Amino acid sequence: MTTSSQAALDLWRQHGGLLRTHQALALGVHPRTLYALRDAGAIEALGRGLYRLAELPPLSNPDLVTVARLAPDGVVCLVSALAYHELTTHIPHAVSLALARGAARPRLAYPPLQVHWFSGSAWREGVETHHIDDTPVRIYGRAKSVADAIKFRGQIGRDVALEALRSYRQSARFDPTELLYYARLCRVEAIIRTYLEALG
């Protein structure tokens, strides 16, 4: 391996093993070196313009890490958030991502995205930052994700939404006050109260 390749790999290591193409170029990595490292298997493409050191252990959640790196202003929501919080048995086939109304849709070749535009308090509130594989990932919290699921039950499926509510209701971290706060914010308080009464 050339000296320039070793120096480039050291830059990757100094930045947690993940760099976007423009970051690598700004740090002085020549495009020829970048593509040589990719072709040699020393770095791997996680998404368009995002490269990770191949020597690192496998990512626990590569889709969420990739989306968080390439769309850092977005918030993981709906089925993807429910899956992260273990409130659904449904396996997401795409990453559900909330963006502020008016924001441009990210151009990602992979992973597939389902973009939802939120506004006001429904966009701003309930966001948590979880560190997954050393990457900060913005995800709506458990109660907010359940309220969102009920609000968007027509899109994600009533069965998925009710399973999430049931799972949250049965969990040790169930907080009815917090859930009803987000239910009001999402304008589904009456519906959630009815479902909670039915669940006992």
CYANA upper distance limits for C-alpha pairs under 8 A (distance plus 0.5 A):
  1 MET  CA      5 SER  CA      6.69
  1 MET  CA      6 GLN  CA      7.28
  2 THR  CA      6 GLN  CA      6.84
  3 THR  CA      7 ALA  CA      6.63
  4 SER  CA      8 ALA  CA      6.61
  4 SER  CA     29 VAL  CA      8.41
  4 SER  CA     33 THR  CA      7.55
  5 SER  CA      9 LEU  CA      6.71
  5 SER  CA     33 THR  CA      6.57
  5 SER  CA     34 LEU  CA      8.48
  5 SER  CA     37 LEU  CA      7.44
  6 GLN  CA     10 ASP  CA      6.72
  7 ALA  CA     11 LEU  CA      6.91
  8 ALA  CA     12 TRP  CA      6.97
  8 ALA  CA     29 VAL  CA      6.51
  8 ALA  CA     33 THR  CA      8.19
  8 ALA  CA     34 LEU  CA      8.31
  9 LEU  CA     13 ARG  CA      6.80
  9 LEU  CA     53 LEU  CA      8.16
 10 ASP  CA     14 GLN  CA      6.68
 11 LEU  CA     15 HIS  CA      6.89
 11 LEU  CA     24 ALA  CA      8.47
 11 LEU  CA     27 LEU  CA      8.36
 12 TRP  CA     16 GLY  CA      7.04
 12 TRP  CA     17 GLY  CA      5.26
 12 TRP  CA     18 LEU  CA      6.67
 12 TRP  CA     19 LEU  CA      6.97
 12 TRP  CA     52 ARG  CA      8.16
 12 TRP  CA     53 LEU  CA      7.33
 13 ARG  CA     17 GLY  CA      5.33
 13 ARG  CA     18 LEU  CA      8.45
 13 ARG  CA     53 LEU  CA      8.16
 15 HIS  CA     19 LEU  CA      7.49
 16 GLY  CA    134 ASP  CA      7.83
 17 GLY  CA     52 ARG  CA      5.90
 17 GLY  CA     53 LEU  CA      5.63
 17 GLY  CA     56 LEU  CA      7.86
 18 LEU  CA     50 LEU  CA      7.66
 18 LEU  CA     51 TYR  CA      6.29
 18 LEU  CA     52 ARG  CA      5.03
 18 LEU  CA     53 LEU  CA      7.23
 19 LEU  CA     23 GLN  CA      6.60
 19 LEU  CA     24 ALA  CA      6.68
 19 LEU  CA     50 LEU  CA      6.42
 19 LEU  CA     51 TYR  CA      6.02
 19 LEU  CA     52 ARG  CA      7.10
 20 ARG  CA     24 ALA  CA      6.80
 20 ARG  CA     49 GLY  CA      5.87
 20 ARG  CA     50 LEU  CA      4.83
 20 ARG  CA     51 TYR  CA      6.57
 21 THR  CA     25 LEU  CA      6.72
 21 THR  CA     49 GLY  CA      5.53
 21 THR  CA     50 LEU  CA      6.71
 21 THR  CA     51 TYR  CA      7.80
 22 HIS  CA     26 ALA  CA      6.53
 22 HIS  CA     49 GLY  CA      8.30
 23 GLN  CA     27 LEU  CA      6.74
 24 ALA  CA     28 GLY  CA      7.06
 24 ALA  CA     29 VAL  CA      5.95
 25 LEU  CA     29 VAL  CA      5.35
 25 LEU  CA     30 HIS  CA      6.76
 25 LEU  CA     31 PRO  CA      7.44
 29 VAL  CA     33 THR  CA      7.04
 29 VAL  CA     34 LEU  CA      7.17
 30 HIS  CA     34 LEU  CA      6.89
 31 PRO  CA     35 TYR  CA      6.74
 32 ARG  CA     36 ALA  CA      6.57
 33 THR  CA     37 LEU  CA      6.65
 34 LEU  CA     38 ARG  CA      6.79
 35 TYR  CA     39 ASP  CA      6.49
 36 ALA  CA     40 ALA  CA      6.52
 37 LEU  CA     41 GLY  CA      6.71
 37 LEU  CA     42 ALA  CA      5.64
 37 LEU  CA     43 ILE  CA      6.32
 38 ARG  CA     42 ALA  CA      6.44
 38 ARG  CA     43 ILE  CA      5.49
 38 ARG  CA     44 GLU  CA      6.46
 38 ARG  CA     45 ALA  CA      8.07
 41 GLY  CA     54 ALA  CA      7.27
 42 ALA  CA     53 LEU  CA      6.73
 42 ALA  CA     54 ALA  CA      5.82
 42 ALA  CA     55 GLU  CA      7.68
 43 ILE  CA     51 TYR  CA      6.54
 43 ILE  CA     52 ARG  CA      5.80
 43 ILE  CA     53 LEU  CA      4.96
 43 ILE  CA     54 ALA  CA      5.39
 43 ILE  CA     55 GLU  CA      8.50
 44 GLU  CA     51 TYR  CA      5.87
 44 GLU  CA     52 ARG  CA      5.77
 44 GLU  CA     53 LEU  CA      6.87
 44 GLU  CA     54 ALA  CA      6.31
 45 ALA  CA     49 GLY  CA      7.76
 45 ALA  CA     50 LEU  CA      6.24
 45 ALA  CA     51 TYR  CA      5.01
 45 ALA  CA     52 ARG  CA      6.93
 46 LEU  CA     50 LEU  CA      6.09
 46 LEU  CA     51 TYR  CA      6.30
 46 LEU  CA     52 ARG  CA      7.30
 46 LEU  CA     62 PRO  CA      8.06
 46 LEU  CA     66 THR  CA      6.66
 46 LEU  CA    110 TYR  CA      8.35
 47 GLY  CA     51 TYR  CA      7.92
 47 GLY  CA     66 THR  CA      6.94
 47 GLY  CA     70 LEU  CA      8.49
 47 GLY  CA    108 LEU  CA      7.29
 47 GLY  CA    109 ALA  CA      7.09
 47 GLY  CA    110 TYR  CA      6.09
 47 GLY  CA    111 PRO  CA      7.86
 48 ARG  CA    108 LEU  CA      6.82
 48 ARG  CA    109 ALA  CA      6.74
 48 ARG  CA    110 TYR  CA      7.90
 50 LEU  CA     66 THR  CA      8.18
 50 LEU  CA     69 ARG  CA      8.36
 50 LEU  CA     70 LEU  CA      8.04
 59 LEU  CA    133 ASP  CA      6.78
 60 SER  CA    132 ILE  CA      8.00
 60 SER  CA    133 ASP  CA      7.34
 61 ASN  CA     65 VAL  CA      6.84
 61 ASN  CA    132 ILE  CA      7.74
 61 ASN  CA    133 ASP  CA      8.29
 62 PRO  CA     66 THR  CA      6.44
 63 ASP  CA     67 VAL  CA      6.72
 63 ASP  CA     95 VAL  CA      7.66
 63 ASP  CA    111 PRO  CA      6.46
 64 LEU  CA     68 ALA  CA      6.49
 64 LEU  CA     76 VAL  CA      8.35
 64 LEU  CA     95 VAL  CA      7.70
 64 LEU  CA    137 VAL  CA      7.67
 65 VAL  CA     69 ARG  CA      6.66
 65 VAL  CA    132 ILE  CA      7.30
 65 VAL  CA    133 ASP  CA      7.92
 65 VAL  CA    135 THR  CA      6.85
 65 VAL  CA    137 VAL  CA      7.39
 66 THR  CA     70 LEU  CA      6.65
 66 THR  CA    111 PRO  CA      8.18
 67 VAL  CA     71 ALA  CA      5.98
 67 VAL  CA     72 PRO  CA      7.87
 67 VAL  CA     95 VAL  CA      8.39
 67 VAL  CA    111 PRO  CA      8.04
 68 ALA  CA     72 PRO  CA      5.35
 68 ALA  CA     73 ASP  CA      8.44
 68 ALA  CA     74 GLY  CA      7.81
 68 ALA  CA    135 THR  CA      8.03
 68 ALA  CA    136 PRO  CA      7.67
 68 ALA  CA    137 VAL  CA      5.91
 68 ALA  CA    138 ARG  CA      7.77
 69 ARG  CA    135 THR  CA      8.10
 70 LEU  CA    106 PRO  CA      8.18
 70 LEU  CA    108 LEU  CA      8.29
 71 ALA  CA    106 PRO  CA      6.89
 72 PRO  CA    137 VAL  CA      8.25
 72 PRO  CA    138 ARG  CA      8.32
 73 ASP  CA     99 LEU  CA      7.72
 74 GLY  CA     97 LEU  CA      6.58
 74 GLY  CA     98 ALA  CA      6.07
 74 GLY  CA     99 LEU  CA      5.53
 74 GLY  CA    100 ALA  CA      8.23
 74 GLY  CA    138 ARG  CA      7.57
 75 VAL  CA     97 LEU  CA      6.04
 75 VAL  CA     98 ALA  CA      5.51
 75 VAL  CA     99 LEU  CA      7.15
 75 VAL  CA    127 VAL  CA      7.78
 75 VAL  CA    137 VAL  CA      8.25
 75 VAL  CA    138 ARG  CA      5.44
 75 VAL  CA    139 ILE  CA      5.67
 75 VAL  CA    140 TYR  CA      7.17
 76 VAL  CA     80 SER  CA      6.86
 76 VAL  CA     81 ALA  CA      6.20
 76 VAL  CA     95 VAL  CA      7.78
 76 VAL  CA     96 SER  CA      6.38
 76 VAL  CA     97 LEU  CA      5.16
 76 VAL  CA     98 ALA  CA      6.67
 76 VAL  CA    137 VAL  CA      8.31
 76 VAL  CA    138 ARG  CA      6.67
 76 VAL  CA    139 ILE  CA      5.02
 76 VAL  CA    140 TYR  CA      6.88
 77 CYS  CA     81 ALA  CA      5.22
 77 CYS  CA     82 LEU  CA      8.05
 77 CYS  CA     96 SER  CA      5.92
 77 CYS  CA     97 LEU  CA      5.98
 77 CYS  CA     98 ALA  CA      6.46
 77 CYS  CA    139 ILE  CA      6.83
 77 CYS  CA    140 TYR  CA      6.37
 77 CYS  CA    145 SER  CA      6.97
 77 CYS  CA    148 ASP  CA      8.46
 78 LEU  CA     82 LEU  CA      6.59
 78 LEU  CA     96 SER  CA      6.64
 78 LEU  CA     97 LEU  CA      8.46
 78 LEU  CA    145 SER  CA      6.34
 78 LEU  CA    146 VAL  CA      8.32
 78 LEU  CA    148 ASP  CA      6.85
 78 LEU  CA    149 ALA  CA      6.19
 78 LEU  CA    156 ILE  CA      8.34
 79 VAL  CA     83 ALA  CA      6.50
 79 VAL  CA     88 THR  CA      8.14
 79 VAL  CA     90 HIS  CA      8.07
 79 VAL  CA     92 PRO  CA      6.79
 79 VAL  CA     96 SER  CA      7.04
 79 VAL  CA    149 ALA  CA      8.07
 79 VAL  CA    156 ILE  CA      7.80
 79 VAL  CA    160 VAL  CA      8.49
 80 SER  CA     84 TYR  CA      6.70
 80 SER  CA     92 PRO  CA      6.55
 80 SER  CA     94 ALA  CA      8.35
 80 SER  CA     95 VAL  CA      6.26
 80 SER  CA     96 SER  CA      5.99
 81 ALA  CA     85 HIS  CA      6.70
 81 ALA  CA     96 SER  CA      8.25
 81 ALA  CA    139 ILE  CA      6.75
 81 ALA  CA    140 TYR  CA      6.96
 81 ALA  CA    141 GLY  CA      8.19
 81 ALA  CA    142 ARG  CA      8.32
 81 ALA  CA    145 SER  CA      6.89
 82 LEU  CA     86 GLU  CA      6.50
 82 LEU  CA     87 LEU  CA      5.47
 82 LEU  CA     88 THR  CA      6.27
 82 LEU  CA    142 ARG  CA      7.76
 82 LEU  CA    145 SER  CA      6.85
 82 LEU  CA    146 VAL  CA      7.92
 82 LEU  CA    164 ALA  CA      7.43
 83 ALA  CA     87 LEU  CA      6.42
 83 ALA  CA     88 THR  CA      5.98
 83 ALA  CA     89 THR  CA      7.66
 83 ALA  CA     90 HIS  CA      7.66
 83 ALA  CA     91 ILE  CA      7.61
 83 ALA  CA     92 PRO  CA      8.00
 85 HIS  CA    141 GLY  CA      8.48
 85 HIS  CA    142 ARG  CA      6.91
 87 LEU  CA    163 GLU  CA      7.86
 87 LEU  CA    164 ALA  CA      5.43
 87 LEU  CA    165 LEU  CA      8.37
 87 LEU  CA    167 SER  CA      5.96
 87 LEU  CA    168 TYR  CA      6.90
 88 THR  CA    160 VAL  CA      7.34
 88 THR  CA    163 GLU  CA      6.81
 88 THR  CA    164 ALA  CA      6.02
 88 THR  CA    167 SER  CA      7.90
 90 HIS  CA    160 VAL  CA      7.63
 93 HIS  CA    112 PRO  CA      8.08
 94 ALA  CA    111 PRO  CA      7.24
 94 ALA  CA    112 PRO  CA      5.32
 94 ALA  CA    113 LEU  CA      5.61
 94 ALA  CA    114 GLN  CA      6.67
 95 VAL  CA    111 PRO  CA      7.61
 95 VAL  CA    112 PRO  CA      6.84
 95 VAL  CA    113 LEU  CA      5.38
 95 VAL  CA    114 GLN  CA      6.49
 96 SER  CA    113 LEU  CA      6.51
 96 SER  CA    114 GLN  CA      5.22
 96 SER  CA    115 VAL  CA      6.46
 96 SER  CA    116 HIS  CA      7.88
 97 LEU  CA    113 LEU  CA      7.40
 97 LEU  CA    114 GLN  CA      6.65
 97 LEU  CA    115 VAL  CA      5.45
 97 LEU  CA    116 HIS  CA      6.62
 98 ALA  CA    115 VAL  CA      6.43
 98 ALA  CA    116 HIS  CA      5.29
 98 ALA  CA    117 TRP  CA      6.10
 98 ALA  CA    118 PHE  CA      6.78
 98 ALA  CA    123 TRP  CA      8.06
 99 LEU  CA    103 ALA  CA      6.77
 99 LEU  CA    115 VAL  CA      7.63
 99 LEU  CA    116 HIS  CA      6.75
 99 LEU  CA    117 TRP  CA      5.39
 99 LEU  CA    118 PHE  CA      6.55
 99 LEU  CA    123 TRP  CA      8.03
100 ALA  CA    117 TRP  CA      6.07
100 ALA  CA    118 PHE  CA      5.81
100 ALA  CA    119 SER  CA      6.24
100 ALA  CA    123 TRP  CA      6.87
101 ARG  CA    117 TRP  CA      5.36
101 ARG  CA    118 PHE  CA      5.97
101 ARG  CA    119 SER  CA      5.93
102 GLY  CA    117 TRP  CA      8.09
103 ALA  CA    117 TRP  CA      8.39
105 ARG  CA    115 VAL  CA      7.74
108 LEU  CA    112 PRO  CA      7.92
108 LEU  CA    113 LEU  CA      8.37
118 PHE  CA    122 ALA  CA      6.71
118 PHE  CA    123 TRP  CA      5.37
119 SER  CA    123 TRP  CA      5.40
119 SER  CA    124 ARG  CA      8.14
120 GLY  CA    124 ARG  CA      6.90
121 SER  CA    125 GLU  CA      5.99
121 SER  CA    185 LEU  CA      7.48
122 ALA  CA    185 LEU  CA      6.86
122 ALA  CA    186 CYS  CA      6.83
126 GLY  CA    140 TYR  CA      5.91
126 GLY  CA    141 GLY  CA      6.11
126 GLY  CA    144 LYS  CA      6.21
127 VAL  CA    138 ARG  CA      6.87
127 VAL  CA    139 ILE  CA      6.20
127 VAL  CA    140 TYR  CA      4.98
127 VAL  CA    141 GLY  CA      6.59
128 GLU  CA    138 ARG  CA      6.16
128 GLU  CA    139 ILE  CA      5.83
128 GLU  CA    140 TYR  CA      6.24
128 GLU  CA    141 GLY  CA      6.37
129 THR  CA    136 PRO  CA      6.51
129 THR  CA    137 VAL  CA      5.92
129 THR  CA    138 ARG  CA      5.01
129 THR  CA    139 ILE  CA      6.66
130 HIS  CA    136 PRO  CA      6.18
130 HIS  CA    137 VAL  CA      5.72
130 HIS  CA    138 ARG  CA      6.92
130 HIS  CA    139 ILE  CA      7.61
131 HIS  CA    135 THR  CA      5.73
131 HIS  CA    136 PRO  CA      5.01
131 HIS  CA    137 VAL  CA      6.47
132 ILE  CA    136 PRO  CA      6.95
132 ILE  CA    137 VAL  CA      7.19
140 TYR  CA    144 LYS  CA      6.54
140 TYR  CA    145 SER  CA      6.26
141 GLY  CA    145 SER  CA      6.41
142 ARG  CA    146 VAL  CA      6.78
142 ARG  CA    168 TYR  CA      8.10
143 ALA  CA    147 ALA  CA      6.80
143 ALA  CA    168 TYR  CA      8.29
143 ALA  CA    175 ASP  CA      8.12
143 ALA  CA    178 GLU  CA      6.88
143 ALA  CA    179 LEU  CA      5.37
143 ALA  CA    182 TYR  CA      7.37
144 LYS  CA    148 ASP  CA      6.57
144 LYS  CA    179 LEU  CA      7.35
144 LYS  CA    182 TYR  CA      6.03
144 LYS  CA    183 ALA  CA      8.27
145 SER  CA    149 ALA  CA      6.55
146 VAL  CA    150 ILE  CA      6.86
146 VAL  CA    161 ALA  CA      7.60
146 VAL  CA    164 ALA  CA      6.58
146 VAL  CA    165 LEU  CA      6.40
146 VAL  CA    168 TYR  CA      8.18
146 VAL  CA    179 LEU  CA      8.19
147 ALA  CA    151 LYS  CA      6.75
147 ALA  CA    179 LEU  CA      7.36
147 ALA  CA    182 TYR  CA      6.48
147 ALA  CA    183 ALA  CA      5.68
147 ALA  CA    186 CYS  CA      7.14
147 ALA  CA    188 VAL  CA      7.75
147 ALA  CA    192 ILE  CA      8.33
148 ASP  CA    152 PHE  CA      6.54
148 ASP  CA    183 ALA  CA      8.49
148 ASP  CA    186 CYS  CA      7.27
149 ALA  CA    153 ARG  CA      6.08
149 ALA  CA    156 ILE  CA      7.79
149 ALA  CA    160 VAL  CA      8.25
149 ALA  CA    161 ALA  CA      5.47
149 ALA  CA    164 ALA  CA      8.09
150 ILE  CA    158 ARG  CA      8.14
150 ILE  CA    161 ALA  CA      5.86
150 ILE  CA    162 LEU  CA      7.89
150 ILE  CA    188 VAL  CA      7.66
150 ILE  CA    192 ILE  CA      7.93
151 LYS  CA    186 CYS  CA      7.13
151 LYS  CA    187 ARG  CA      8.15
151 LYS  CA    188 VAL  CA      6.71
152 PHE  CA    156 ILE  CA      6.78
153 ARG  CA    157 GLY  CA      5.51
153 ARG  CA    158 ARG  CA      5.32
153 ARG  CA    160 VAL  CA      8.04
153 ARG  CA    161 ALA  CA      6.17
154 GLY  CA    158 ARG  CA      6.91
156 ILE  CA    160 VAL  CA      7.14
156 ILE  CA    161 ALA  CA      7.77
157 GLY  CA    161 ALA  CA      6.96
158 ARG  CA    162 LEU  CA      6.59
159 ASP  CA    163 GLU  CA      6.51
160 VAL  CA    164 ALA  CA      6.74
161 ALA  CA    165 LEU  CA      6.86
162 LEU  CA    166 ARG  CA      6.52
163 GLU  CA    167 SER  CA      6.48
164 ALA  CA    168 TYR  CA      6.56
165 LEU  CA    169 ARG  CA      6.47
166 ARG  CA    170 GLN  CA      6.72
166 ARG  CA    199 LEU  CA      7.84
167 SER  CA    171 SER  CA      6.68
168 TYR  CA    173 ARG  CA      8.02
168 TYR  CA    174 PHE  CA      6.26
169 ARG  CA    174 PHE  CA      6.04
170 GLN  CA    174 PHE  CA      7.47
175 ASP  CA    179 LEU  CA      6.71
176 PRO  CA    180 LEU  CA      6.55
177 THR  CA    181 TYR  CA      6.68
178 GLU  CA    182 TYR  CA      6.95
179 LEU  CA    183 ALA  CA      6.53
180 LEU  CA    184 ARG  CA      6.58
180 LEU  CA    189 GLU  CA      6.67
180 LEU  CA    192 ILE  CA      8.23
181 TYR  CA    185 LEU  CA      6.86
182 TYR  CA    186 CYS  CA      6.53
183 ALA  CA    187 ARG  CA      6.40
183 ALA  CA    188 VAL  CA      5.53
183 ALA  CA    189 GLU  CA      5.05
183 ALA  CA    192 ILE  CA      7.46
184 ARG  CA    188 VAL  CA      6.54
184 ARG  CA    189 GLU  CA      5.48
188 VAL  CA    192 ILE  CA      6.67
189 GLU  CA    193 ARG  CA      6.54
190 ALA  CA    194 THR  CA      6.71
191 ILE  CA    195 TYR  CA      6.79
192 ILE  CA    196 LEU  CA      6.51
193 ARG  CA    197 GLU  CA      6.67
194 THR  CA    198 ALA  CA      6.82
195 TYR  CA    199 LEU  CA      6.74
196 LEU  CA    200 GLY  CA      6.77
